[in-house]
Amino acid sequence: MLLRVENLTSYFFLDEGPLKAVDGISFHMDEKETVGLVGESGCGKTIVALSLLNLIPSPGRVVGGRIIFDGEDLRQVTAERLRQIRGGGIGMVFQEPGAALNPVYTIGYQIAEVLRLHRGLSKHEADAEAVRLLGETGIPEPEKRARAYPFEFSGGMRQRAVIAIAISARPRLLIADEPTTALDPTVQKEMVKLLGYLQEQYKMAILLITHDLGVVAEMAARVMVMYTGKLVEVAPTHDLFRAPKHPYTQGLLNSIPRLGAGRKEPLRGIPGSVPDFLSLPSGCTFHPRCPLGDDSCKAAFPPIRDLSYLRQCACYKVDHG
């Protein structure tokens, strides 16, 4: 097992009170495995990723749980060791590639800096490897592009550059946060293919954070569904798409446009929206939007329980056998 997360809890301490962005989630990842983390915007997916590397911006912080990566608890290691693991053991593709790149340095310099820090390469070696990585991630004329600045790159090229930085130290786990967002469909397809190629080349595991269920279906072996800071369903991808158990998961899948559907067939969205984390509904936080919700759902948030091998669900209305 490469990564084991136990009862991870992350809060933002605001004047109005603590906001429970990640509320006691547990999961694991194996070597070379791709796991999808899905849910609507605002459910806490990105905070999970930032929590793993202790990168939550103030006033947020991880307040509980264990993060065991390759046998080390990342909440117990020194600051220096954690800096080595960031980028070295765990690479991250951030949600906004434009914001992740420094506008005043060339793309090549930014990749080479990581190579010198984590792999100990000389300036000449790092510059050459930066060019190679740009070519490997599909950027044309990599020698020329290495001397360019982020503003000279298109959105798709910036995303490829960020991926090149994330894999430059040959991490064992790549966290990809919305890697296809804001890209046109053709570039999205190229990005999925690129991530699959790089995973095979570098033998990485990938934690794929996205709201795009099509990308998850194509890339992930397992899927974790998140709502208001908690996991509500975990399942192998094929099983989840074939027979989703949690009403929230069913709603997400029903909202996907279907190829060949008639023009008169309306999209079936989930009613309402993700609630304010500072004033969550009592009990199961999904019950006000749930077609099965009733008074019995208001007592407490249901624990996530095993349905079968590798299948878990947090719902009072699902038969747990």
N, C-alpha and C positions, 0 to 999 in steps of 0.2 A: 504494500500500500504506500502510495507516494504522499498523500495528504489526508489527514483526518482532522475534522473540525468538530468540536464538542461544545454544545451549548453557547455558541458565540453570541455575545450581547454587546451592542454598541448604541450609545445614547448621544444626543445633542443636548447640552445643558443650556437652555434658553431662559429668559426672564419669566416666561409664562409657565415654565416647568420643564422636566426632562422629556425629550422626544425620543421614543424608543424606535430608532430606525431599523435596527436588527435585534430581534427579540428571541434569543435562545434557540438558534438553529444548529443542527448537526448534520454533517454529511461526510462522505469520503470520496477520494479519487484514486484510481490505480494508475500505474505507469502507462503512458502512451494512450490513455483513455480520453475521450472527448465527452464532457458533461455539459449540458445546456442548463442555464438558469434563466427562467422566463417569468414574465408578468407584466402588467401595465406599467407605464411610467409612474414613478413615485412610490413603487412598492418596496424599495430598499435594495435593489439588485446591485447597483454601483457601490453602495456603502459596504456590502459584503466584500467586494473586491478590494476596496480601500482598507477595510479592516484587516484583511489577511496580511497586508504589508505595513500596517500601522501608519497609513497615510491620510486618515480622516482629518479634514480641516477643522480648526477650532471654531466653535466650542464643542466639537464632537470628540469622543474617544471610545476605545474599546473598554468596557467595564467588567466583562466576565467571559469565561470560557477558555478553551485550549485550542491552539492551532499547531498541530504536529505536522511538520514538513520534513520528510526524509529523516524521521527520528528525533528532530529537534523541536521543542516548543518555542515558537516564535515570540510568544509573550514573555519568555524567560531569558532569551539570549541578550547579550550586550548590544548596545546601539551600533557598535562597530561591526559585530557579526550580522546584525540585521541589514546593514548597508551592503555587506557582501552578498547576502541572499537576494536582496532586491536587484534585479537585473542579472545577477549571476545564477542563482537557483530558480528564481521566479521572474519572468519577464511580463511586462504589461503593455497592452495596446490601449491607450486611453480613449475615452469616448469622443473627444474633440481633437483630432490630429493637429489642427491649426494652433490650438492652445498648448499642445504638448511639445511643439517645436519652438526653439528660441529664434525670434525673428532676426536677431543681429549676427547670427553665426551661420555659416554655410551648412548644408545638409551633411556633406562629407565630414566636416569638423565635428559635428554632433555625434555621428556614428563612431568616428575614430576616438573620441573622448571616452566613450563607453568601453571600447576595445582596449585602450591603454589602462583604464581603471580595473576592469574585471579580468582581462586576459594577459595583462602585462606586456603587450606588444610595444615595439618601438614606434616612433612617429611614422617612419617609412612603412613599416609592416601594417600599422593601423590604417594609414591612408589607402594602401593597396587593398586591404580587406574590406574597407568601407565601399570602395568601388565595386568589389566583387559582390557584396551583399546587395547593393542597389541593383546590379544586374540580375541577381538571383530572385529578387522580389518583383522583377518585371519592368523595371524602369529603363527606357531606351537611352542610349548614349550615356552610360553610367559615369564615364570619366568626366564628361562635360557637366552632367547633372550634380556630381559631387561638389562642384564649385558654385552651384546655384544656392539661392536663399529660399526659404519656405514660400515667400510670396510669389516666387516664380514657378511654383508647382501648382497643378490642378488639384482639386479635392482628392481624386483617386490616387494621384502621385504622392500627395502628402500622407495619405493612409499607408501606402507602400513604404514610404520612408520611415514612418513610425514603426511599422512591422519590422523593418530592417534593424532599427535600433533595439527593439524588444528581443530579437533573436540573436543579436550580435555576440552576446556572451554565452550562447548555447544553453539556455535555461532548460530545466527539466519540466517546468510547468509554465505555460503561456496563458495569461488571463487576457481575453479579448473582450473588451467592453463595447458593445454595439459596433462591431467592425464594419458593418455594411450600411449603417445609417447615413442618410443624406447623399447616397451614391445612386446613380441611375441603374436600372435593372441589369444592363450589360456589365457594368463595372462591378456590381454586387456579385454577379455570377463568377467573374474573374477573381474576386477577392476570396470567395469560398473555395475555389479551385486552388488558389495560391496557399491558403492556410492548410488545406489538405496535403499539398505537396511538401510544404515546410515541416509539417508534423511528421511525415514519413522520413524526410531527410534528417531531421534532428532528433527523432524519437522522443518527441515532447508529448506531455499531456496538455489538453486545452480545456480551460473553463470558459465556455462561450456564454457571455451575458448578452441577451437580446430580447426584443419583443417580436422579432420576426420568426414565426413558427416554421416558415418554409426553410429558412437557414438551419434551424434546429433539426428538422426532419432530414436534411441532407448531410449534416455533419456529426450529430451527437449520437452516442450509444445509449445514454440515459438522459432524462430530463428532470429538473427540479422546478416546481411551480411555486412562486412566491407571492404572498399577499400580505400587505401591512406588516412587513418585517418578519413574517413567519413562513416556513415552508408548509404548504397545504397538500402537496402531492409529489411523490417521487416515483418514477417508473422507467423501465426500458422504453426507448423512444417508440418502437413499434407498438408496444402494448398501450402506451398512453394515447397515441393517435387512433388506434383501433377501438379502444374501450376506455375513455377517460372516466375516472370515478368521481372526483370532486366536482360539485356544481360549477365552481369557478373555472376549472380546467375545461369543462364542457362548454361554458360560455365563451372562453377564448377561442376554442376550436370552431364553434358555430359562427364566430364573427369573421372567419376567413372567407374571402370571395371564392366561389367554386367555378372552375373552368367548365364552360358549357352550360352553366345555369342560365335560365331564361332571364330576359331583361326585366320581367315583371317580378322576379323573385327578390324580395328585399334582403339587405344584409341584416343579420340578427345580432345586434350588439348587446353587451351586458348593460342593463339599466343602471342609471346612476353613475357615480364616479368613485375613485379611491377616496376614502374619508380622510379628514384631517387627523394626522397622527397625534395631535394634542387633545383631541376629543373623539377618540375611537368609540364605536358602539360597544356595548357590554357583550360579554360572551364571545361567540364567533363573530369576528368583525365583518364577515361577508354576509351575515344573515339579512341585513336590510336590502340587499341586492339579489338575494338568493330565491329562486322559485320554490325551494323546499323549506325555506326558513320559517320557524314558528317560535313560540315562547320557550320551548325547550332548548333552543339554540342560544338563549340570552344568559344562561347561568355562568358559563365559563368557556374559554376558548378550548375546543376539543384537542386532546393530545394527538400527535401524529403517531399512528400505529401501523403495524405490519398487516398487510392484506395477504401477501404471498411473498415468494422469494424476490427481492429487489423492488417490491411494490409497497408503498406506504401512502397513507391518506389521513388527513385530519378533518373528519366530518362525522357528526352524530348520525347522519342519515344514510351513511354507507355501511353495508354489512361487512364487518371485519372478520367474520367467521369465528 
